[in-house]
Amino acid sequence: MAKKTIKVTQIASPIGKPKDQRATLIGLGLNKMHKVSELEDTPAIRGMIKKVQHLVKVEE
């Protein structure tokens, strides 16, 4: 079976946000506006997305 993936798009800038949120975006492979990263759907990735949910858009 193929692993389930999710598509994460950065929709907001991390300027003025805490450093840990910027580091989380970089961990997700995002560092510029409207950049898209396709990631494996794991609990760790879901936790990272939850931390920066106000900066990203998620598509199943």
C-alpha positions in Angstrom: 0.0 0.0 0.0 1.1 3.5 -0.8 1.8 5.8 2.2 -0.8 8.4 2.8 0.4 12.0 2.1 -0.8 15.4 2.8 -0.1 18.7 0.9 0.9 21.7 3.1 1.0 25.2 1.7 2.4 28.2 3.5 -0.2 31.0 3.4 1.2 33.5 5.9 4.6 35.0 6.8 6.3 34.0 10.0 7.6 37.6 10.5 6.9 38.7 14.1 6.1 35.1 15.2 8.2 33.1 17.7 11.4 31.5 16.5 10.1 28.0 17.2 7.2 28.6 14.7 9.7 29.6 12.0 11.8 26.5 12.8 8.6 24.3 12.6 7.9 25.8 9.1 11.4 25.0 8.0 11.0 21.5 9.4 8.0 21.1 7.2 10.0 22.2 4.2 8.4 25.6 4.0 10.3 28.9 4.0 8.5 31.1 1.5 5.0 32.2 0.9 2.8 29.9 -1.3 5.5 27.2 -1.2 3.9 23.7 -1.2 5.4 20.6 0.5 4.0 17.1 0.2 4.6 15.1 3.4 3.8 11.7 4.8 0.8 11.7 7.1 2.2 10.8 10.5 1.4 11.9 14.0 4.6 13.9 14.2 3.8 15.9 11.0 0.3 16.5 12.2 1.7 17.9 15.5 4.0 20.2 13.6 1.1 21.4 11.4 -1.1 22.0 14.5 1.6 24.3 15.9 1.6 26.5 12.9 -2.0 26.0 11.7 -2.5 29.7 11.4 0.4 30.0 8.9 -0.5 27.0 6.6 -3.3 25.4 4.6 -3.6 21.6 4.5 -5.1 19.5 1.8 -5.6 15.7 2.3 
